[in-house]
Amino acid sequence: MPKVTRDMIIADILKLDKGTVPIFLNSGMHCLGCPSSSGESIEDACAIHGIDVDKLVKELNDYLESKG
């Protein structure tokens, strides 16, 4: 399974695994369906929404690794 990085586009991560949706939502990022998510990196979106990018990337990677 590929690792999530701060420069990855949100829509690409959602395509990797739809199970990542709750992680984004729980972090306060409710814009997953907006057009920006298809061209915006996690880092950019986190900056706009005041979310800790490192924490979110870790949570996403922990989830993906748990699926083995």
Buried (B, 14 or more C-beta within 10 A) or exposed (E): EEEBEEEBBBBBBBEBBEEBEEBBEEBEBEBBEEEBBEEBBBBBBBEEEEBEBEEBBEBBBEBBEEEE
